[in-house]
Amino acid sequence: MADFGFADLVDSPANNFADVIITSLPTASALKMNGTNPVWVNQVIPAYAVAYMTYTPPAGQSGIPFDSFKFKVRDNGGTENGGTDTSPSEYTVTFWVV
């Protein structure tokens, strides 16, 4: 989960990391859950399940950087009273294949 850079600096007490929302997919190969189920754009992945996301590059291909996907994070604070629980910006995970 550390790859997803969650930190709640606004709320006191701080909220917990709840979900990753996929906003774009890799282009060279599929991002999958449990190695078999394709991930899709706008899919909400619970924080506990991000460890089950996998990416396998096409055989014989490499590059630095090679591929990437974008996401937002959501906390468990809710949106009551005008609050926001989803990051306003997208973040990127980049794959290097050597």
C-alpha distances in whole Angstrom, upper triangle without the diagonal:
4,5,6,8,8,12,14,18,20,20,22,21,17,15,12,9,11,10,10,13,14,17,18,18,19,23,23,22,20,16,16,15,16,17,20,20,19,17,19,19,19,17,15,12,11,7,8,9,7,7,10,11,13,15,19,21,25,27,28,27,25,24,23,21,21,19,17,15,15,13,13,11,13,13,15,18,21,23,26,29,28,24,21,18,16,16,19,18,16,14,14,12,15,16,18,21,23
4,5,6,8,10,14,16,19,20,21,20,17,16,13,11,13,13,12,15,16,19,20,20,20,23,24,23,21,18,19,18,19,20,23,23,22,20,22,21,21,19,17,15,14,10,12,13,10,10,14,14,15,17,20,22,26,28,29,27,25,23,21,20,21,19,17,16,15,14,14,12,14,15,17,20,22,24,27,29,28,24,22,19,17,16,19,17,16,13,13,11,14,15,17,20,22
4,6,9,12,15,18,20,22,24,23,19,18,15,12,14,13,11,14,14,16,16,16,16,20,20,20,18,15,16,16,18,19,21,21,20,17,19,19,19,18,16,14,14,11,13,13,10,10,13,12,13,14,17,19,23,25,26,24,21,20,18,16,17,16,13,12,12,11,12,11,14,16,19,21,23,25,28,30,28,25,22,19,17,15,18,16,13,10,10,8,10,12,14,17,20
4,6,9,13,15,18,19,21,21,17,15,13,10,11,10,8,11,11,13,15,15,16,20,21,20,19,15,16,16,18,19,22,20,19,16,17,17,16,15,14,12,12,9,12,12,9,11,14,12,14,15,19,20,24,27,28,26,23,22,20,18,19,16,13,12,10,9,9,8,11,12,15,18,19,21,25,27,25,21,18,15,13,11,14,13,11,8,9,8,12,14,17,20,22
4,7,10,12,15,16,19,18,15,14,12,10,12,12,11,13,14,16,17,18,19,23,24,24,22,19,20,20,22,23,25,24,23,20,21,20,19,18,16,15,15,12,14,15,12,14,17,16,18,19,22,24,27,30,31,28,26,24,21,20,21,19,16,14,13,11,10,8,11,12,15,17,19,21,24,26,24,20,17,15,13,11,14,12,11,9,10,10,14,16,19,22,24
4,7,10,12,13,15,15,11,10,9,6,9,10,10,13,15,16,18,20,21,25,27,26,24,21,21,20,22,24,26,25,24,21,21,20,18,18,15,14,13,10,13,15,13,15,18,17,20,21,25,26,30,32,34,31,29,27,25,23,24,22,18,17,14,12,10,7,9,8,12,13,16,18,21,22,21,17,14,12,11,9,13,12,12,10,13,13,17,19,22,25,28
4,6,9,10,12,12,8,9,8,8,11,13,13,16,18,19,22,23,25,28,30,29,28,24,25,24,26,28,30,29,28,24,25,23,21,21,18,17,16,13,16,18,16,18,21,21,23,25,28,30,33,36,37,35,32,30,28,26,27,25,22,20,17,15,12,10,10,9,12,13,15,17,20,21,20,16,14,12,12,10,13,13,14,13,16,17,20,23,25,28,31
4,6,6,9,9,6,6,8,8,11,13,14,16,19,20,23,25,27,31,33,32,30,27,27,26,28,30,32,30,29,26,26,24,22,22,19,18,17,14,17,20,18,21,24,23,26,28,31,33,36,39,40,38,36,34,31,29,30,28,24,22,19,16,13,10,10,8,10,10,13,14,16,17,16,13,11,10,11,10,13,14,15,15,18,20,23,26,28,32,34
4,6,8,9,7,9,11,12,15,17,18,19,22,23,25,28,29,33,35,35,33,30,31,30,32,34,36,34,33,29,29,27,25,25,22,22,20,18,21,23,22,24,27,27,29,31,34,35,39,42,43,40,37,35,32,30,32,30,26,25,21,19,16,13,13,11,14,12,15,16,18,18,17,14,13,12,13,12,14,15,17,17,20,22,25,28,30,34,36
4,7,9,7,9,12,13,16,17,19,20,23,23,26,29,31,34,37,36,34,31,32,31,33,35,37,35,34,30,30,27,25,25,22,23,21,20,23,25,24,26,29,28,31,33,36,38,41,44,45,42,40,38,35,33,34,32,28,26,23,20,16,14,13,11,13,11,13,13,15,14,13,10,10,11,12,11,13,15,18,18,22,24,27,30,33,36,39
4,6,5,7,10,13,15,17,19,21,24,25,28,30,33,36,38,38,35,32,33,31,33,36,37,35,34,31,30,28,25,25,22,23,21,19,22,24,24,26,29,29,32,34,37,39,42,45,47,44,42,40,37,35,36,34,30,28,25,21,18,15,13,11,11,8,11,12,13,13,13,10,10,10,13,13,15,18,20,21,24,26,29,32,35,38,41
3,5,8,11,14,17,19,22,24,27,28,31,34,36,39,41,40,38,35,35,33,35,38,39,37,37,33,33,31,28,28,25,25,22,21,23,26,26,28,30,31,34,36,40,41,45,48,49,47,44,42,40,38,39,37,33,31,28,25,21,18,16,13,13,11,14,15,15,15,16,13,14,14,16,17,19,21,23,24,27,28,32,35,37,40,43
4,7,10,13,15,19,21,23,27,28,31,33,35,39,41,40,38,34,34,32,34,36,38,36,36,32,33,31,28,28,24,24,21,19,21,24,24,26,29,30,33,35,39,41,44,47,48,46,44,42,40,38,39,37,33,31,28,25,21,18,16,12,12,10,14,15,16,16,17,14,15,14,17,18,20,22,24,24,27,28,32,34,37,40,42
4,7,10,12,15,17,20,23,25,28,30,32,35,37,36,34,30,30,29,30,33,35,33,32,29,29,28,25,25,21,21,18,16,18,21,21,23,26,26,29,31,35,37,41,43,45,42,40,39,36,34,35,33,29,27,24,21,18,14,13,9,10,9,12,14,15,16,17,13,13,12,14,14,17,19,21,20,23,24,28,30,33,36,39
4,7,9,12,15,17,20,22,25,27,29,33,35,34,31,28,28,26,27,30,32,30,29,26,26,25,22,21,18,17,15,13,15,18,18,20,23,23,27,29,33,35,38,41,43,41,39,37,35,33,34,31,28,25,22,19,16,12,10,6,6,6,9,12,14,15,16,12,11,9,11,13,16,18,19,19,22,23,27,29,32,35,38
4,6,10,12,15,18,21,24,25,27,31,33,31,28,25,24,22,24,27,28,26,26,23,24,23,20,19,16,15,12,10,12,15,15,17,19,20,24,26,30,32,35,38,40,38,36,35,33,31,31,29,25,23,21,17,14,11,9,5,6,8,11,14,16,18,18,15,13,10,12,13,17,18,18,18,20,21,24,26,29,32,35
4,6,9,12,15,17,20,21,23,27,29,27,25,21,21,19,21,23,25,23,23,20,20,20,17,16,13,11,9,6,9,12,11,14,16,17,20,22,26,28,32,34,36,34,32,31,30,27,28,25,22,19,17,14,11,8,6,5,7,9,12,15,17,20,19,16,13,10,10,11,15,16,15,15,17,17,21,23,26,29,32
4,7,10,13,16,19,20,23,26,28,26,23,20,19,17,19,22,23,21,21,18,18,18,15,13,10,9,6,5,8,10,11,14,15,16,19,22,26,28,31,34,36,34,33,32,31,28,28,25,22,19,17,13,11,8,6,5,5,9,10,13,16,19,19,15,13,9,10,12,15,16,16,16,18,18,22,24,27,29,32
4,6,10,13,15,17,19,23,25,23,20,16,16,14,17,19,20,18,17,14,15,14,11,10,6,5,4,5,8,9,9,12,13,13,17,19,23,25,28,31,33,31,30,29,28,26,25,22,19,16,14,10,8,6,5,7,8,12,12,15,18,21,20,17,14,10,9,11,14,15,13,13,15,15,19,21,24,27,30
4,6,9,12,13,16,19,21,20,17,14,14,13,16,18,19,16,15,12,12,11,9,8,6,5,6,6,10,9,8,11,12,11,14,16,20,22,25,28,30,28,27,26,25,22,22,19,15,12,10,6,6,5,6,9,12,14,15,16,20,23,21,18,15,11,9,10,13,12,11,10,12,12,16,18,21,23,27
4,6,9,11,14,17,20,19,16,13,14,14,17,18,19,16,14,10,10,8,6,6,5,6,9,10,13,12,11,14,15,13,15,17,20,22,25,28,30,28,27,26,25,22,22,18,15,11,9,5,5,6,8,11,13,16,15,16,20,23,20,18,14,12,9,10,12,11,9,10,12,13,16,18,22,24,28
4,6,7,11,14,16,15,13,10,12,12,16,17,17,14,12,8,7,5,5,6,7,8,11,12,15,13,11,14,14,11,13,14,17,19,21,25,27,24,24,23,22,19,18,15,11,8,6,4,7,9,11,15,17,19,19,20,23,26,24,21,18,15,12,12,13,12,9,10,10,11,14,16,19,21,25
4,7,10,13,16,16,14,12,14,16,19,20,20,17,14,11,8,5,6,8,10,12,15,16,19,17,15,18,18,15,16,16,19,20,22,26,27,25,24,23,22,19,18,15,11,8,5,5,7,10,13,16,19,21,20,20,24,26,23,21,18,16,12,12,12,10,8,9,10,11,14,16,20,22,26
4,7,9,13,13,11,10,13,15,19,18,19,16,13,10,8,6,8,10,12,14,17,18,20,18,16,18,18,14,15,14,17,17,19,22,24,21,21,19,19,16,15,11,9,5,5,7,10,13,16,20,23,24,24,24,28,30,27,25,21,20,16,15,15,13,9,10,9,10,12,14,17,19,23
4,6,9,9,8,7,10,13,16,15,16,14,10,8,7,7,10,11,13,14,17,18,20,17,15,17,16,12,12,11,13,13,15,19,21,18,18,17,17,15,13,9,7,5,7,9,13,15,18,22,24,27,26,27,31,33,30,28,24,22,19,18,18,16,12,12,10,10,11,12,15,17,20
4,6,6,6,7,11,14,17,15,16,15,11,10,10,10,14,14,16,16,20,20,21,19,16,17,16,13,11,9,11,10,12,15,17,14,14,14,14,12,9,6,5,5,8,11,15,18,21,24,27,29,29,30,34,36,33,31,27,25,22,20,21,18,14,13,10,9,9,9,12,13,17
4,6,7,9,13,17,19,17,17,16,13,12,12,12,16,17,19,20,23,24,25,22,19,21,20,16,14,11,12,10,11,15,16,13,13,13,15,12,10,7,8,8,11,15,18,21,24,28,31,33,32,33,37,39,36,34,30,28,25,24,24,21,17,16,13,13,12,11,14,14,17
4,7,10,13,17,19,16,16,17,14,14,14,15,19,19,22,21,25,25,26,23,20,21,20,16,14,10,9,7,7,11,12,9,10,11,13,12,8,7,9,11,14,17,21,24,27,30,33,35,35,36,40,42,39,37,33,31,28,26,27,24,20,19,15,14,12,11,12,11,15
4,7,10,13,15,12,13,13,10,11,12,14,18,17,20,19,22,23,23,20,18,18,16,13,10,7,7,6,6,10,13,11,12,13,15,14,10,8,10,11,14,17,20,23,26,29,31,34,34,35,39,41,39,36,33,30,27,26,27,24,20,19,16,14,13,11,13,12,15
4,6,10,12,10,10,9,7,7,9,12,15,14,16,16,19,20,20,17,15,16,14,10,8,6,7,8,9,13,16,14,15,16,18,16,13,10,10,10,13,15,19,20,23,26,28,31,31,32,36,38,36,34,30,28,25,24,25,23,19,18,16,14,14,12,15,14,18
4,7,10,8,9,9,6,6,8,10,13,11,13,12,15,16,17,13,11,12,10,7,6,5,8,10,12,15,18,16,16,17,18,16,14,11,10,9,11,12,16,17,20,23,25,28,28,29,33,36,34,31,27,25,22,21,23,21,17,16,13,11,12,11,14,15,18
4,6,5,6,5,4,5,9,12,14,11,13,11,14,15,15,11,10,11,8,6,5,6,9,12,14,16,20,19,19,20,21,19,17,14,13,12,14,14,17,18,20,23,24,28,28,29,33,36,34,32,28,25,23,23,25,23,20,18,16,14,15,14,17,17,20
4,5,6,5,6,6,10,13,14,11,12,9,12,13,12,8,8,9,6,5,6,9,12,15,17,19,23,22,22,23,24,22,20,17,16,14,16,15,17,17,19,21,22,26,26,28,31,34,33,30,27,24,22,23,25,24,20,19,18,16,17,17,20,20,23
4,6,7,9,10,14,17,18,15,15,12,14,14,13,9,10,9,5,6,7,10,12,16,18,19,23,22,23,24,25,24,22,19,18,17,19,18,21,20,22,23,24,28,28,31,34,37,36,33,30,27,25,26,28,27,24,22,21,18,19,18,21,20,23
4,6,8,10,14,17,19,16,17,15,17,17,16,12,12,11,8,7,6,8,9,12,14,16,19,19,20,22,23,22,19,17,17,16,19,19,22,22,24,26,27,31,31,33,37,40,38,36,32,29,27,27,29,28,24,23,20,18,18,16,19,18,21
4,6,9,13,16,18,15,17,15,17,19,18,14,14,14,10,10,9,10,11,14,15,17,21,21,22,24,25,24,21,19,19,18,20,20,23,23,25,27,28,32,31,33,37,40,39,36,33,30,27,28,30,29,25,24,22,20,21,19,21,20,23
4,7,10,13,15,12,14,12,15,17,17,13,13,14,10,9,10,11,13,16,17,19,23,22,23,25,26,24,22,19,18,16,18,18,20,21,22,25,26,29,28,30,34,37,35,33,30,27,25,26,28,26,23,22,21,19,20,19,22,22,25
4,6,10,12,10,13,12,15,17,18,14,13,15,12,9,10,10,12,14,15,18,22,20,22,23,24,22,19,16,15,13,15,16,18,19,21,24,25,28,28,29,33,36,34,32,28,26,23,24,25,24,20,20,18,17,18,17,20,20,24
4,7,9,7,9,9,13,15,16,12,11,13,11,8,10,10,13,15,17,20,23,21,22,22,23,21,19,15,13,11,12,12,14,16,17,20,22,25,24,26,29,32,30,28,25,22,19,20,21,20,17,17,15,14,16,16,20,20,24
4,6,5,9,10,14,16,18,15,14,16,15,12,13,13,16,17,19,22,25,23,23,24,24,22,19,16,14,11,11,11,14,16,17,20,22,25,24,24,28,31,29,27,23,21,18,19,20,19,16,16,15,15,17,18,21,22,26
4,5,9,11,15,17,19,16,15,18,17,14,15,15,18,19,21,24,27,24,24,24,24,21,20,16,13,10,9,9,11,14,15,19,21,23,22,22,26,28,26,24,21,19,16,16,17,16,13,14,14,14,17,18,22,23,27
4,6,9,13,15,17,15,14,18,17,15,17,18,21,22,24,28,30,28,27,27,26,24,22,19,16,12,10,9,10,12,12,16,18,20,18,19,22,25,22,21,17,15,13,14,14,14,12,14,15,16,18,20,24,26,29
4,6,10,12,15,12,12,15,14,12,15,16,19,21,23,26,29,27,27,27,27,24,23,19,16,13,12,10,11,12,12,15,17,19,18,19,23,26,24,22,19,16,14,15,17,16,14,15,15,16,19,20,24,25,29
4,6,9,12,10,10,14,13,12,15,17,21,23,25,29,31,29,29,28,28,25,24,21,18,14,13,10,10,9,9,12,13,16,15,17,20,23,22,19,16,13,11,13,16,16,14,15,16,16,19,21,25,26,30
4,6,8,6,7,10,10,9,13,15,19,21,24,27,30,28,27,27,27,24,23,20,17,14,13,10,11,10,10,12,13,17,16,19,22,25,24,21,18,15,13,15,17,17,15,15,15,15,18,19,23,24,28
4,5,5,7,10,10,11,15,18,21,24,27,30,32,31,30,30,29,27,26,23,20,17,16,13,12,10,9,10,11,14,15,18,21,24,23,20,18,14,13,15,18,19,17,16,17,17,20,21,25,27,30
4,5,6,8,10,11,15,17,21,24,27,29,32,30,29,29,27,25,25,22,19,17,15,12,12,9,9,9,11,14,15,18,21,24,24,20,18,14,13,14,18,18,16,15,16,15,19,20,23,25,28
4,6,7,9,11,14,17,21,24,27,29,32,31,30,30,29,27,26,24,21,19,18,16,15,13,13,13,13,17,18,21,24,27,27,24,21,17,17,18,22,22,20,19,19,18,21,21,24,26,29
4,5,5,7,11,14,18,21,24,26,29,28,27,27,27,25,24,21,19,17,17,14,15,13,14,15,15,19,20,23,26,29,28,25,22,19,18,19,22,22,19,18,18,16,19,19,22,23,27
4,5,5,9,12,15,18,22,24,26,25,24,24,23,21,21,18,15,13,14,12,13,11,13,14,16,19,21,23,26,29,28,25,22,18,17,17,20,19,16,15,14,12,15,16,19,20,23
4,6,8,12,15,18,21,23,25,24,23,24,23,22,21,19,17,16,16,15,16,15,16,17,19,22,24,26,30,33,32,28,25,22,20,20,23,22,19,17,16,14,16,16,18,19,22
4,6,10,13,16,19,21,24,23,23,24,24,22,21,19,17,16,17,16,17,17,18,19,21,24,25,28,31,34,33,30,27,23,22,22,25,24,21,19,18,15,17,16,19,19,22
4,7,10,14,17,19,22,20,20,21,21,19,17,15,13,12,14,13,15,15,17,19,21,24,25,27,31,34,32,29,26,22,20,20,23,21,18,16,15,12,14,13,16,17,20
4,7,10,13,15,18,17,17,18,18,17,15,13,12,12,14,15,18,18,20,23,25,28,29,31,34,37,35,32,29,26,23,23,25,23,20,18,15,12,13,11,14,14,17
4,6,10,12,15,13,13,14,15,14,12,10,10,10,14,15,18,19,22,25,27,30,31,32,36,39,37,34,30,27,24,24,25,23,19,17,14,11,11,9,11,11,14
4,7,9,11,11,11,13,15,14,11,11,12,13,17,18,22,23,26,28,31,34,34,36,40,42,40,38,34,31,28,27,29,26,23,20,17,14,13,10,11,10,12
4,6,8,7,8,10,12,12,9,9,11,13,17,19,23,25,28,30,33,36,36,38,42,44,42,39,35,33,30,28,30,27,23,21,17,14,12,9,10,8,10
4,6,6,8,11,14,14,11,11,14,16,20,22,26,28,31,34,36,39,39,41,44,47,45,42,38,36,32,31,32,29,26,24,20,18,15,12,13,10,12
4,6,9,12,16,16,13,14,17,19,23,26,29,31,34,37,39,42,42,44,48,50,48,45,42,39,36,35,36,33,29,27,23,20,18,15,14,11,12
4,7,10,14,15,12,14,18,21,24,27,31,33,36,39,41,44,45,46,50,52,50,47,43,41,38,36,37,34,30,28,24,21,18,15,13,10,10
4,7,11,12,9,11,15,18,21,24,28,30,33,36,39,42,42,43,47,49,47,44,41,38,35,33,34,30,27,25,21,18,15,12,11,8,8
4,7,9,6,9,13,16,20,23,27,29,32,35,38,40,41,42,46,48,45,43,39,37,33,31,32,29,25,23,19,16,13,10,8,5,5
4,5,4,8,12,15,18,22,25,27,31,33,37,39,40,41,44,46,44,41,37,35,32,29,30,26,23,20,17,15,11,9,6,5,6
3,5,8,11,15,17,20,23,25,29,32,35,37,38,39,43,44,42,39,35,33,30,27,28,24,21,18,15,13,9,8,5,6,7
4,6,8,12,14,18,21,23,27,29,33,35,35,36,40,42,39,36,33,31,27,25,25,21,18,16,12,10,7,6,5,7,9
4,7,11,14,17,21,23,27,30,33,35,36,37,40,42,39,37,33,31,28,25,26,22,19,17,13,11,7,6,5,6,9
4,7,11,14,18,20,24,27,30,32,32,33,37,39,36,34,30,28,24,23,23,20,16,14,10,9,6,5,7,9,12
4,7,10,14,16,20,23,26,28,29,29,33,35,33,30,26,24,21,19,19,16,12,10,7,5,4,6,9,11,15
4,7,11,13,17,20,23,25,25,26,30,32,29,27,23,21,17,16,17,14,10,8,6,6,7,9,12,14,18
4,7,10,14,17,20,22,22,23,27,28,26,23,19,18,14,12,13,10,6,5,4,6,9,12,15,18,21
4,7,10,13,17,19,19,19,23,25,23,20,16,14,11,9,11,9,5,5,6,8,11,14,18,20,24
4,7,10,14,15,15,16,19,21,19,16,13,10,7,6,8,7,5,6,9,11,14,17,21,24,27
4,7,10,12,13,14,18,20,18,15,11,8,6,6,9,9,8,8,11,13,16,19,22,25,29
4,7,9,9,11,14,17,15,12,9,5,4,6,10,11,11,12,15,16,20,23,26,29,32
4,6,7,10,13,16,15,11,9,5,7,9,12,14,14,15,18,19,23,25,28,31,34
4,6,9,11,14,15,11,10,7,9,12,15,17,18,19,21,22,26,28,32,34,37
4,7,8,11,11,8,8,6,9,12,15,17,19,20,23,24,28,31,34,37,40
4,6,9,9,7,7,5,9,12,14,17,19,21,24,25,29,32,35,38,41
4,7,6,4,5,6,9,12,13,17,19,21,24,26,30,33,36,39,43
4,6,6,8,9,13,16,17,20,22,25,28,30,34,37,40,43,46
4,6,9,12,15,17,17,21,24,26,30,32,36,39,42,45,48
4,7,10,12,14,14,18,21,23,27,30,33,36,40,43,46
4,7,10,12,12,16,18,21,24,27,30,33,37,40,43
4,6,8,9,12,15,17,21,23,27,30,33,36,39
4,7,9,12,14,15,19,21,24,27,31,33,37
4,6,9,10,12,15,17,21,24,27,30,34
4,5,7,9,13,15,19,22,25,28,32
4,7,10,13,17,20,23,26,29,33
4,7,10,14,16,20,23,26,29
4,7,10,13,16,20,23,26
4,7,10,13,16,20,23
4,6,10,13,16,19
4,7,10,13,16
4,7,10,13
4,6,10
4,6
4
